[in-house]
């Protein structure tokens, strides 16, 4: 079976693609008879413009998967639902906590809502929620990692003291436990699709390999190394040159331009490639 993955929301585009660019992530996955949107970017109008330019109509979508509840991954959901003109409810797969209130301090500025934006009942009625902390089969091939618990996070994570969530009326540090990734097997090995990989790259790889019984050979999407220290980046490079030297990357969104160049310089342009809006990757299973 063939699986096609196209980036439809990012801050960078392929030459010749008339896309709008913005911070955030959304990927369109075509696998068998399923048309899946993995995350919905930050701004709905930009997501819709990019989908139109790539000839992808919201009516063809059969499922939505949300990697975690930050607004740059779920902000476009409302527009997707507004532009679905058929009467078919669409399943949305996510962690049960993905709607909880979230805040963040970015470049010294405190943002009080970087989480889910409430949508009106008429749009909620277009959704069927499939919420679980456990791994879930999205299709015959695609599966979620489920929650990667704090006990499972033995390696570095991609969380921050600047992330907070609201519990019982109080803001506390957010370990982003609603973070989940997707994966599927190919003829060469496992492909891992990350929304931001807040759980940590090694933690996510190890869980996927336990669940699949096979090696991860390709990682695509976002790994949130932006704002990382030089020490952390060197540790990541050391790990990728040693234990995970067989993995190739197609990165975007929260990798950051400076950090992408750093990884590409250290690991080579064959292993580290950018995955901009309009680029399509095809895998055989």
ZIQUIRA-V189943 format. One record per pair of residues at least 12 apart in sequence whose C-alpha atoms are under 8 Angstrom apart, sorted by the first residue. I is the first residue (numbers start at 1). J is the second residue. Records with the same first field share a line. If there is no record, write none. Layout:
I=J, J
//
This chain:
1=31, 32, 284, 285
2=31, 32, 282, 283, 284, 285
3=29, 30, 31, 32, 282, 283, 284, 285
4=29, 30, 31, 280, 281, 282, 283
5=27, 28, 29, 30, 280, 281, 282
6=27, 28, 29, 277, 278, 279, 280, 281
7=25, 26, 27, 28, 275, 276, 277, 278, 279, 280
8=25, 26, 27, 28, 47, 50, 51, 54, 277, 278
9=21, 22, 24, 25, 26, 27, 40, 41, 46, 47, 50, 276, 277
10=22, 23, 24, 25, 26, 41, 252, 253, 276, 277
11=23, 24, 253, 276, 277
12=276, 277
13=276, 277, 278, 279
14=276, 277, 278, 279
17=53, 277, 278
18=50, 53
19=49, 50, 53, 277, 278
20=46, 47, 49, 50
21=46
22=42, 43, 46
23=41, 42, 72, 253
24=41, 42, 72, 73, 253
25=39, 40, 41, 42, 72, 73, 195, 253
26=38, 39, 40, 41, 73
27=39, 40
34=61, 62, 63, 139
35=60, 61, 62, 63
36=61, 62, 63, 64, 65
37=61, 63, 64, 65
38=64, 65, 66, 67, 195
39=64, 65, 66, 67, 73, 74, 195
40=66, 72, 73, 74, 75, 76, 77
41=71, 72, 73, 74, 75, 76
42=71, 72, 73, 74, 75, 76
43=72, 75, 76
44=75, 76, 77, 78, 79, 80
45=76, 79
47=76
48=79, 80
54=278
58=80, 81, 83, 84
59=83, 84, 85, 86
61=90
62=90, 91
63=90, 91, 92, 93
64=90, 91, 92, 93
65=92, 93, 94
66=92, 93, 94, 95, 180
67=94, 178, 179, 180, 181, 194, 195, 196
68=94, 95, 98, 176, 178, 179, 180, 195
69=97, 98, 99, 100, 102, 115, 116, 178, 179
70=102, 114, 115, 116
71=114, 115, 116, 117
72=114
73=195
74=115, 116
75=116, 117
78=119, 123
81=123, 126
82=123
87=126
88=126
89=125, 126, 127, 128
90=126, 127, 128
91=127, 128, 129, 130
92=127, 128, 129, 130, 131
93=129, 130, 131, 132, 138
94=129, 130, 131, 132, 178, 180
95=131, 132, 133, 146, 147, 178, 179, 180
96=131, 132, 133, 178
97=178
98=116, 178
99=115, 116
100=115, 116, 165, 166
101=113, 114, 115, 116, 165, 166
102=114, 115, 116, 163, 164, 165, 166, 174
103=115, 163, 164, 165
104=162, 163, 164
105=162, 163
106=162
132=146
133=146, 147, 178
134=146, 147
135=147
141=184, 185
142=182, 183, 184
143=182, 183, 184
144=180, 181, 182, 183
145=180, 181, 182, 183, 204, 207, 208, 211
146=180, 181
147=177, 178, 179, 180
148=177, 179, 180, 199, 203, 204, 207
149=177
150=177
152=203
153=199, 200, 203
154=203
155=200, 202, 203
156=200, 201, 202, 203
157=198, 199, 200, 201, 203
158=197, 198, 199, 200, 223, 224, 225
159=174, 175, 176, 198, 199
160=174, 175
161=173, 174
163=175
176=198, 199
177=199
179=195, 196, 197, 198, 199
180=194, 195, 197, 199
181=193, 194, 195, 197, 204
182=194
183=208
185=212, 285
186=283, 284, 285
187=284, 285
188=217
189=214, 215, 216, 217, 218
190=212, 214, 215, 216, 217, 218
191=216, 217, 218, 219, 220
192=205, 208, 216, 218, 219, 220
193=219, 220, 221
194=219, 220, 221, 222, 223
195=221, 222, 223
196=221, 222, 223, 224, 254
197=222, 223, 224
198=223, 224
200=223
201=223
216=247
217=246, 247, 248
218=247, 248, 249, 250
219=247, 248, 249, 250, 251
220=249, 250, 251, 252, 275
221=250, 251, 252, 253, 275
222=251, 252, 253, 254, 255
223=251, 254, 255
224=253, 254, 255
225=254, 255, 256, 259
226=254, 255, 256, 259
237=263, 266, 267
241=267
247=271
248=270, 271, 272
249=271, 272, 273
250=272, 273, 274, 275
251=272, 273, 274, 275
252=274, 275, 276
260=272
//
